[in-house]
């Protein structure tokens, strides 16, 4: 029988608890140019509140939708938490969605602000803006290739953080107020169905939904506090949100992010996660690679493997 784990009422409350209780523990470890960059829970909490303060100053308010598009990146996860802190809700989009279909993922809430991973996603959002007139503000994480753009409303994520830190420094009580604003019934994320039976359908999950799901999984023995988690699945999929953002924050996981999708298996060996979520096809592929490798190795190694 697993011990009952008391979970905070919202993801933001859990983040604040982590900063106070597990502040020095690594929250996110992301590989960049071959080097693992680490951020502890105290630092992540500070970045989330700074983003929230800056986004509020730029007009994001309760009930607003904010598009988030890109591969797994620590800044995009922080952005989703910052949006939820304002009682707004993130709308993650699969990074391979073509520009022509992107409009279907921005129908709910008419998001006028978007977070993008890199130049490729910024280009899609600029094309979307030319078609439907929004988003007006596009905040990007990786600025390579964007410096020469003259389109209005482009903002580096680092600049957004600077704006938020300055606002928090000028109003010391604001950080605590932002940390306590979210409510259990607020939408924590708006996900979309696959669209196989028509247009993608928006599916909202509240903080209470996420917490109940993680609580049930914990009591069933699927999760335990402090896991080493590997965040490589699409950020717009419910599995990634529940494992990485939901369980990751509620149970203070260490969230490991590969450098890019092409290095997922290589980085996986270095991370050695304590749990690993994959579809049956992924396990089949892993087994096939293993069997092929064994078939091509030396007779001694093959004998040891068979033994």
ABEGO torsion letter per residue (X at the ends): XBBBBBBBABAAAAAAAAAAAAAABBABBBBBGGBBBBBBAAAAAAAAAAAAAAAAAAGBBBGBBBBBBEBBBAAAAAAAAAAAAAGBBBBBBBAABBAAAAAAAAABGGBABBBBABAAAAAAAAAAAAAAGOBABBBBABABGAAABABBGBBBAAAAAAAAAAAAAABAAAAAAAAAABBAABBABBBBBAGAAEBBBBBBBBAAAAAAAAAAAAAAGABBBGBBBBBABBAABAAAAAAAAAAAAAAGBBBBBBABAAAAAAAAAAAGBABBBBBAAAAAAAAAAAAAAAAABBAAAAAAAAX
